[in-house]
Amino acid sequence: MKTFEELGIDSKILKAISEIGFENPMPVQEQVIPLLLAENTDIVALAQTGTGKTAAFGLPVIQKIDVSDNYPQALILSPTRELCLQIASDLNDYSKYISGLKILPVYGGSSIESQIRTLKKGVQIIVATPGRLIDLMNRKMVKLDRISTVIMDEADEMLNMGFTESINEILAAIPEERNMLLFSATMPAEIAKIAKNYMSNPKEVVIGSKNEGAENIKHVYYLVHAKDKYLALKRIADYYPNIYGIIFCRTRRETQEIADQLIQDGYNADSLHGELSQAQRDAVMQKFRVKNLQLLVATDVAARGLDVDNLTHVINYGLPDDIETYTHRSGRTGRAGKKGTSIAIIHVKEKGRMRDIEKIIGKKFEKGHIPTGGQICEKQLFNLVDKIEKVKVNEEEIASYLPSIFRKLEWLSNEDLIKRIVSLEFNRLIDYYADASELDIPEDRNTKERGNQRGERTRSKARKAEEGYSRLFINLGKADGFYPSTLIEMINDNVKGHASIGRIDVLPNFSFFEVEEKSARNIIGSLKNINFFGKRVSVEPADKKESSGKREHSDRKGGFGKRDSGGKSSQKRGSFGNEYKSSKSRGRENSKKKRR
């Protein structure tokens, strides 16, 4: 293994990073740094979150800056405000001993006037979100004509967030004679398209395999009934007393409700989603970073750019619709060479999607068993004993109180004292789990599961809803510009109260979806006769449509066997564009929103 000095890093930068605690370069740094320092070349680097990408591009970029030229020379694009600030902070740390180097983070949600004032004074490195940078370009307040290095960090996330048009506009304003570095955790087709259009014979650096999950992350799934998912989540949290993790949910509403339930049940948790103000988001993230929170319940969009080390667990409260999202979720644990665990709490109909994820990331999910009440109590008790054993005793501070305490407790034996300490801490937990039932769904791999898998492939019979759920029919399909995300936002906008959504099957001319039985009547009534692009919406119980088999049979010929939301979705569930537009115009609208 080489040292940073052997990679060619300048002595001033070496001094700064050694104070931070950098010892030896990580694999992505060892491959990328020499390329950037030695020659002018374009690079596509595929590496998971937490593998040291910021230093991989940041150290050589800082070293190549001409501090005598008070003009933007390097541009780093990031998908979110949080990541933008994190990158700028890291670069400032790396360049601590380089006099005259100025780095400016440019992002929305902050005063554009103050950013303009700093730009006028002169900066050499700009770290920006695409929307705010476009705004500054339109105001003629930032010039990119001397940019020699462009870096796109988490490029796949930027594309997922609808920044494609903004990125094209930015790159068109930068001289063709420049280096371009594209860092991404996954390699979707859009990334390859950008590389083809804007890069010149890029060298590819791959840490692991394309789209592969990190080696040091263990992937575990728990199979439960949909109605038991929250109980399973609580047991998992209880079984790991020192858990420090993110719980990912599909929608803003589900995120807030799960967080509220956890807080009400005494867990150290909070929520992070798009309906929070920027000040609220900052406050929650700061509490989480300093570990005042153990559990952060978040949507995928809100958690983008949240750079937190030492996460022990990532919990998927159900699997995402696209595999790239799962890769990003799981990559938030097991960072910088540490071990991590990615947990998926799924029900029977999500198993097919889990198998798809396994194939792409090249990792096998372990079958986990929901801890019993006895196992949880034992784990918590030993955690308490461990804390008592390792607690730091300040003799001077407590010395004056000890004689009175000893007199008060002298009638108790050591055994009685230990029993009382344990009981004081754990009576509530022991009582709660005294009659706790099993939550695991037993699996008979030779019969039931094979039958289910055959049914998934052939769809020869009408589906049955998950236990506790009702299956509904809606007269909208892909031909209408209708997608899983459209349905979720339609329900969010029109249905009062919480509505837990299960499987969604989007077909060419109509669709089926599952909701909790208690919400079914409310959803049918709330969506009845609303207008979707001039088409009156109709929702009714699916069994009325499936009993005759006529509609379903006719659509099978048109691609019924293709799984849209049940396995992979063409759009993310829970990404909130305007569902009443076509998918193409919806992308443009999202891009405009990002710029503002």
C-alpha positions in Angstrom: 0.0 0.0 0.0 1.3 3.4 -1.0 1.4 6.5 1.1 -0.1 9.9 0.2 3.5 11.2 -0.2 4.2 8.5 -2.7 1.1 9.5 -4.6 2.6 12.9 -5.2 0.7 15.0 -2.7 2.3 18.4 -1.7 3.8 18.7 1.7 1.4 21.5 2.9 -1.6 19.3 2.0 0.1 16.3 3.7 0.5 18.3 6.9 -3.2 19.2 6.9 -4.5 15.7 6.2 -2.2 14.1 8.7 -3.7 16.3 11.4 -7.1 15.2 10.3 -6.0 11.6 10.8 -5.4 10.4 7.2 -2.8 7.6 7.3 -2.9 5.6 4.1 -4.9 6.2 0.9 -8.1 4.3 0.3 -8.4 2.3 -2.9 -10.3 5.0 -4.9 -7.7 7.6 -3.7 -4.8 5.4 -4.7 -6.1 5.0 -8.2 -7.6 8.5 -8.9 -5.0 10.9 -7.3 -2.0 9.9 -9.5 -4.1 10.1 -12.7 -5.3 13.6 -11.8 -1.8 14.8 -10.8 0.1 13.3 -13.7 -1.9 14.2 -16.8 -4.9 16.1 -18.1 -7.5 13.3 -18.5 -11.2 12.7 -18.1 -12.2 10.1 -15.5 -15.4 8.1 -14.6 -15.0 6.7 -11.2 -17.5 4.2 -9.8 -17.3 3.8 -6.0 -19.8 3.5 -3.2 -20.6 6.3 -0.8 -18.1 6.5 2.0 -15.1 5.2 0.1 -13.1 8.4 0.3 -14.2 10.1 -3.0 -14.0 13.7 -1.7 -10.3 13.3 -0.9 -9.7 11.4 -4.2 -10.7 14.5 -6.3 -10.2 17.2 -3.7 -6.5 16.7 -2.9 -5.3 16.9 -6.5 -7.7 19.7 -7.4 -6.4 21.8 -4.5 -2.8 21.1 -5.5 -3.3 22.2 -9.1 -5.0 25.5 -8.3 -3.0 28.6 -9.1 -3.6 30.8 -6.0 -2.2 33.9 -7.8 -5.1 33.8 -10.2 -8.2 35.0 -8.3 -10.6 33.4 -10.7 -12.8 30.3 -10.7 -10.6 27.4 -11.9 -12.4 24.3 -10.6 -16.1 23.6 -10.3 -17.6 20.8 -8.2 -21.3 20.0 -8.7 -23.2 18.2 -6.0 -26.9 17.2 -5.8 -27.8 18.7 -2.5 -27.1 21.6 -0.2 -25.9 19.3 2.6 -23.3 17.6 0.4 -22.3 20.9 -1.1 -21.5 22.2 2.4 -19.7 19.0 3.4 -17.5 19.0 0.3 -16.5 22.7 0.8 -15.8 22.0 4.5 -13.6 19.1 3.6 -11.7 21.1 1.0 -11.1 23.9 3.5 -9.6 21.3 5.9 -7.3 19.8 3.3 -6.1 23.3 2.2 -5.5 24.6 5.7 -1.9 25.5 5.1 -2.3 26.9 1.5 -2.4 30.6 1.8 -4.7 32.6 -0.6 -6.9 29.6 -1.7 -10.6 30.6 -1.6 -13.4 28.0 -1.8 -17.1 29.0 -2.0 -20.1 26.8 -1.5 -23.0 27.9 -3.7 -26.5 26.5 -2.9 -30.1 27.3 -2.5 -31.8 28.1 0.8 -29.1 30.7 1.6 -28.7 34.4 0.7 -27.7 34.7 -2.9 -26.5 38.3 -2.3 -23.8 37.1 0.1 -22.7 34.5 -2.4 -22.5 37.2 -5.1 -20.4 39.4 -2.9 -18.0 36.6 -2.3 -17.8 35.8 -6.0 -17.0 39.4 -6.8 -14.1 39.3 -4.3 -12.7 36.3 -6.2 -12.6 32.5 -5.6 -10.7 29.7 -7.2 -13.0 26.7 -6.3 -16.8 26.7 -6.5 -18.8 23.9 -5.0 -22.4 24.2 -6.2 -25.8 22.7 -6.5 -27.0 23.0 -10.2 -30.1 25.1 -9.5 -28.4 27.9 -7.6 -25.4 27.9 -10.1 -27.9 28.3 -13.0 -29.5 31.2 -11.1 -26.1 32.9 -10.8 -25.3 32.3 -14.4 -28.6 33.9 -15.5 -27.8 36.9 -13.4 -24.3 37.1 -15.0 -22.8 36.9 -11.6 -20.5 33.9 -12.1 -18.1 33.3 -15.0 -17.0 29.8 -15.9 -14.8 30.6 -18.9 -11.6 29.8 -17.1 -12.7 26.6 -15.5 -10.1 23.9 -16.1 -11.6 21.1 -14.0 -15.2 20.0 -13.6 -16.2 17.4 -11.1 -19.7 15.8 -10.8 -20.0 14.1 -7.4 -22.9 11.6 -6.9 -23.8 12.1 -10.6 -26.4 9.4 -10.6 -28.2 11.2 -7.7 -28.2 14.5 -9.6 -29.8 12.8 -12.6 -32.4 11.1 -10.4 -33.3 14.5 -8.9 -34.1 15.9 -12.4 -31.0 18.0 -12.9 -30.2 16.7 -16.4 -31.2 19.9 -18.3 -29.3 22.1 -15.7 -26.2 20.0 -16.0 -26.3 20.2 -19.8 -26.7 24.0 -19.6 -23.7 24.3 -17.1 -21.4 22.1 -19.1 -22.2 24.0 -22.3 -20.9 27.2 -20.6 -17.5 25.7 -19.7 -14.6 25.6 -22.1 -14.2 22.4 -24.1 -10.5 22.3 -23.1 -11.0 21.2 -19.5 -10.8 18.0 -17.5 -14.0 16.3 -16.3 -14.3 13.9 -13.5 -17.5 12.0 -12.9 -18.0 10.2 -9.6 -21.0 7.9 -9.1 -22.0 4.9 -7.0 -24.0 3.3 -9.9 -23.7 3.3 -13.7 -27.2 4.0 -15.2 -27.6 4.7 -18.9 -27.8 8.4 -18.3 -24.3 8.5 -16.8 -22.9 6.7 -19.9 -24.7 9.3 -22.1 -23.1 12.2 -20.2 -19.7 10.6 -20.5 -20.2 10.1 -24.2 -21.4 13.7 -24.9 -19.0 15.7 -22.7 -15.9 13.6 -22.0 -13.0 12.7 -24.2 -11.9 9.1 -23.9 -12.5 8.9 -20.2 -10.5 6.5 -18.1 -12.7 4.3 -15.9 -11.9 3.6 -12.3 -14.1 0.9 -10.7 -13.8 0.1 -7.0 -15.5 -3.3 -6.7 -17.9 -4.1 -9.6 -20.4 -1.8 -11.3 -23.5 -1.3 -9.1 -22.0 -3.7 -6.6 -22.7 -3.3 -2.9 -19.7 -2.6 -0.6 -17.9 -5.7 0.7 -18.1 -4.7 4.3 -21.9 -4.4 4.4 -24.0 -7.3 5.6 -27.5 -7.5 4.0 -30.2 -8.9 6.1 -34.0 -9.3 5.5 -36.8 -10.0 7.9 -40.0 -11.4 6.4 -43.2 -10.3 8.2 -46.8 -9.6 7.5 -47.3 -6.0 6.3 -49.4 -5.2 9.3 -46.5 -6.2 11.6 -43.8 -4.1 10.0 -43.8 -1.4 12.7 -43.6 -4.0 15.5 -40.7 -5.7 13.7 -38.9 -2.3 13.5 -39.3 -1.8 17.2 -37.9 -5.2 18.0 -34.9 -4.7 15.8 -34.2 -1.3 17.4 -34.6 -2.9 20.9 -32.3 -5.8 20.0 -29.5 -3.4 19.1 -29.2 -1.0 22.2 -26.4 1.0 20.6 -28.0 1.3 17.2 -27.1 4.5 15.2 -28.9 4.4 11.9 -31.3 5.7 9.3 -34.7 4.2 8.6 -35.8 4.8 5.0 -39.5 5.2 4.1 -41.1 5.7 0.8 -43.2 8.8 1.4 -43.1 12.0 3.5 -46.3 11.0 5.2 -45.1 7.5 6.2 -41.8 9.0 7.3 -43.4 11.5 9.7 -45.9 8.9 11.1 -43.2 6.3 11.8 -41.0 8.9 13.5 -44.0 10.1 15.6 -44.8 6.6 16.6 -41.2 5.9 17.6 -41.0 9.1 19.6 -44.3 8.3 21.3 -42.9 4.8 22.2 -39.9 6.3 23.9 -37.2 6.0 21.1 -34.6 8.6 20.4 -35.8 9.4 16.9 -36.8 12.2 14.6 -37.9 12.7 10.9 -36.3 14.2 7.8 -38.4 14.8 4.8 -39.3 17.5 2.2 -42.1 19.2 4.1 -39.7 20.4 6.7 -38.2 23.9 6.4 -34.5 24.3 5.8 -34.0 25.4 9.4 -35.9 22.3 10.7 -33.8 20.1 8.4 -30.6 21.7 9.6 -31.6 21.2 13.3 -32.5 17.6 12.8 -29.3 16.8 10.9 -27.2 18.5 13.4 -28.8 16.5 16.3 -28.2 13.3 14.3 -24.6 14.1 13.4 -23.7 14.7 17.1 -25.6 11.5 18.1 -28.3 13.2 20.1 -30.5 11.1 17.9 -30.1 7.3 17.5 -32.6 6.9 14.7 -33.3 9.2 11.8 -36.5 8.3 9.8 -36.0 9.8 6.3 -37.1 9.8 2.7 -34.5 9.0 0.0 -34.7 12.6 -1.3 -34.3 14.2 2.1 -31.3 12.0 3.0 -29.3 12.7 -0.1 -26.1 14.5 0.8 -26.4 13.6 4.5 -22.8 12.8 5.2 -22.6 10.9 8.5 -19.9 8.5 9.5 -20.1 5.5 11.9 -23.7 4.5 11.1 -24.2 1.0 12.4 -27.4 0.2 10.5 -29.5 1.3 7.6 -33.1 0.0 7.8 -35.3 -0.3 4.7 -38.9 0.0 5.9 -39.8 -1.8 2.7 -37.6 -2.0 -0.4 -37.3 0.9 -2.8 -38.6 0.4 -6.4 -35.2 0.9 -8.1 -32.0 -0.9 -7.3 -29.8 2.2 -7.5 -31.8 3.6 -4.6 -31.1 0.5 -2.5 -27.4 0.8 -3.3 -27.3 4.4 -2.1 -29.2 3.5 1.0 -27.0 0.6 2.0 -23.9 2.6 1.2 -24.5 5.0 4.1 -23.3 2.4 6.5 -20.0 0.5 6.4 -18.1 3.6 5.4 -14.4 4.1 5.5 -13.7 0.4 5.9 -16.0 -0.1 8.9 -18.6 -2.8 9.1 -22.2 -2.0 8.6 -25.6 -3.8 8.3 -28.4 -3.0 5.8 -31.7 -4.4 7.0 -34.8 -4.8 4.9 -38.2 -5.4 6.6 -40.3 -6.9 3.8 -43.5 -8.8 3.3 -44.1 -11.8 1.0 -44.7 -9.8 -2.2 -41.4 -7.9 -1.9 -39.3 -11.1 -2.2 -39.1 -10.9 -5.9 -37.7 -7.4 -5.8 -35.2 -8.5 -3.2 -34.0 -11.2 -5.6 -33.6 -8.6 -8.3 -31.4 -6.5 -5.9 -29.3 -9.5 -5.0 -28.5 -10.1 -8.7 -27.4 -6.5 -9.3 -25.4 -5.8 -6.2 -23.8 -9.3 -6.2 -24.6 -9.9 -2.6 -26.9 -12.5 -0.9 -29.4 -11.3 1.7 -29.3 -13.3 4.9 -32.6 -14.4 6.4 -33.0 -12.8 9.7 -35.3 -13.9 12.5 -37.2 -11.2 14.4 -35.8 -11.3 18.0 -38.1 -12.7 20.6 -39.0 -10.9 23.8 -36.6 -13.0 25.8 -33.7 -12.4 23.4 -34.3 -8.6 23.5 -34.4 -8.5 27.3 -31.2 -10.5 27.5 -29.4 -8.3 25.0 -30.6 -5.1 26.8 -29.6 -6.4 30.3 -26.1 -7.4 29.2 -25.8 -3.9 27.6 -26.7 -2.3 30.9 -24.2 -4.6 32.8 -21.5 -3.6 30.3 -22.2 0.1 30.9 -22.1 -0.4 34.7 -18.8 -2.2 34.4 -17.2 0.5 32.2 -18.7 3.6 33.7 -16.1 6.2 34.7 -16.3 7.0 38.5 -15.4 10.5 39.6 -14.4 9.8 43.2 -13.9 13.4 44.2 -17.3 14.5 42.9 -19.3 11.8 44.7 -17.2 11.3 47.8 -19.3 13.6 50.1 -22.5 11.7 49.1 -21.3 8.1 49.6 -21.6 7.8 53.4 -25.3 8.6 53.3 -25.9 6.3 50.4 -24.0 3.4 52.1 -26.1 3.9 55.3 -29.3 3.9 53.2 -28.5 0.7 51.4 -26.4 -1.2 53.9 -29.2 -3.6 54.7 -29.2 -4.9 51.1 -26.8 -7.7 50.0 -24.8 -7.4 46.8 -27.3 -9.8 45.2 -30.3 -7.8 46.2 -28.7 -4.5 45.1 -28.0 -5.9 41.6 -31.5 -7.3 41.3 -33.0 -3.9 42.2 -30.8 -2.0 39.7 -31.8 -4.4 36.9 -35.4 -4.3 37.8 -35.4 -0.5 38.0 -34.2 -0.3 34.5 -36.0 -3.2 32.9 -39.4 -3.9 34.5 -41.2 -2.0 31.8 -39.3 -3.8 29.0 -39.8 -7.2 30.6 -43.5 -6.6 31.1 -43.9 -5.4 27.5 -42.3 -8.5 26.0 -43.8 -11.0 28.5 -46.4 -12.3 26.1 -44.9 -11.1 22.8 -45.9 -13.3 19.9 -43.7 -14.4 17.0 -43.6 -12.0 14.0 -41.6 -14.1 11.5 -43.5 -15.6 8.6 -42.4 -19.3 8.2 -41.1 -20.2 4.8 -41.6 -23.6 3.1 -39.1 -23.3 0.3 -40.1 -26.5 -1.4 -43.8 -25.7 -1.8 -45.3 -22.3 -0.9 -42.4 -20.2 -2.0 -41.9 -22.0 -5.3 -45.6 -21.7 -6.0 -45.5 -18.0 -5.3 -42.5 -17.5 -7.6 -44.3 -19.4 -10.4 -47.3 -17.2 -9.9 -45.1 -14.1 -10.1 -43.7 -15.2 -13.4 -46.9 -16.4 -15.1 -49.5 -14.3 -13.4 -51.9 -17.0 -14.5 -54.3 -16.3 -11.6 -55.8 -13.2 -10.0 -53.7 -11.9 -7.1 -54.7 -12.0 -3.5 -53.9 -9.0 -1.4 -51.4 -9.3 1.5 -53.1 -10.1 4.8 -54.7 -7.0 6.3 -54.8 -5.3 2.8 -57.4 -4.8 0.1 -56.6 -4.8 -3.6 -58.2 -2.0 -5.6 -58.6 -1.3 -9.3 -58.1 2.1 -10.9 -58.9 2.9 -14.5 -55.5 4.5 -15.3 -52.4 2.9 -16.8 -49.1 3.6 -18.4 -50.9 4.8 -21.6 -52.4 7.6 -19.5 -49.0 8.7 -18.1 -49.8 6.9 -14.8 -47.0 5.6 -12.6 -46.5 4.4 -9.0 -45.3 7.8 -7.9 -48.4 9.4 -9.5 -50.7 7.1 -7.5 -48.9 7.8 -4.2 -49.1 11.6 -4.7 -52.7 11.4 -5.9 -53.5 9.6 -2.6 -51.4 12.1 -0.6 -53.3 15.0 -2.1 -56.8 13.7 -1.9 -57.1 11.3 1.0 -57.3 12.5 4.5 -55.4 10.6 7.2 -52.8 7.9 6.8 -53.1 5.5 4.0 -50.5 2.7 3.9 -49.9 1.5 0.3 -48.7 -2.0 -0.5 -48.0 -3.5 -3.9 -48.7 -1.4 -7.1 -49.2 -3.1 -10.5 -49.3 -0.6 -13.3 -50.5 -2.1 -16.6 -51.0 -0.5 -20.0 -54.6 0.6 -19.6 -55.4 0.3 -15.9 -53.7 -0.6 -12.6 -54.1 -2.5 -9.3 -52.8 -1.4 -5.9 -53.1 -2.6 -2.4 -54.0 -0.5 0.7 -54.8 -1.4 4.3 -58.3 -2.7 4.6 -59.4 0.0 7.0 -58.4 2.7 4.5 -59.9 1.1 1.4 -63.4 2.6 1.6 -62.0 6.1 2.3 -59.6 5.9 -0.7 -62.3 4.7 -3.1 -64.6 7.6 -2.0 -61.8 10.2 -2.0 -60.5 9.4 -5.5 -63.9 8.9 -7.1 -64.5 11.2 -10.1 -61.4 13.3 -9.7 -60.0 14.5 -13.0 -56.8 13.1 -14.5 -55.9 14.9 -17.8 -59.6 15.0 -18.7 -60.3 11.4 -17.7 -62.6 10.8 -14.8 -61.0 8.5 -12.3 -62.7 5.3 -11.1 -61.5 3.2 -8.2 -63.3 0.0 -7.0 -62.4 -3.3 -5.3 -60.3 -5.4 -7.6 -62.2 -8.6 -7.2 -65.1 -7.2 -9.2 -62.7 -6.7 -12.1 -60.7 -9.8 -11.7 -63.6 -12.3 -11.3 -64.5 -12.2 -15.0 -60.9 -12.1 -16.1 -61.8 -10.2 -19.2 -59.9 -7.0 -18.6 -56.9 -8.8 -17.2 -56.7 -11.3 -20.0 -56.9 -8.6 -22.7 -54.0 -6.7 -21.1 -51.8 -9.7 -20.6 -51.3 -9.7 -24.4 -50.1 -6.2 -24.2 -47.3 -6.9 -21.7 -49.1 -7.9 -18.5 -46.2 -10.2 -17.6 -43.9 -7.2 -17.2 -43.5 -6.1 -13.6 -43.7 -2.3 -13.2 -44.0 -1.5 -9.6 -44.0 -5.0 -8.1 -40.4 -5.5 -9.1 -38.8 -2.5 -10.8 -40.5 0.8 -11.4 -39.8 3.2 -14.2 -40.1 6.0 -11.7 -39.4 6.2 -8.0 -42.3 5.7 -5.7 -42.4 8.8 -3.5 -40.6 11.2 -5.8 -43.0 14.1 -6.0 -43.3 15.8 -9.4 -46.6 17.0 -10.8 -48.5 13.7 -11.5 -51.0 15.5 -13.8 -48.3 16.1 -16.5 -46.8 13.6 -18.9 -43.6 12.0 -17.6 -41.5 14.1 -20.0 -43.0 17.5 -19.0 -43.0 16.4 -15.4 -39.2 16.0 -15.6 -38.9 19.6 -17.1 -41.1 20.9 -14.3 -39.0 19.2 -11.6 -35.8 20.7 -13.2 -37.3 24.2 -13.1 -38.3 23.7 -9.4 -34.8 22.7 -8.6 -33.4 25.9 -10.2 -35.7 28.1 -8.1 
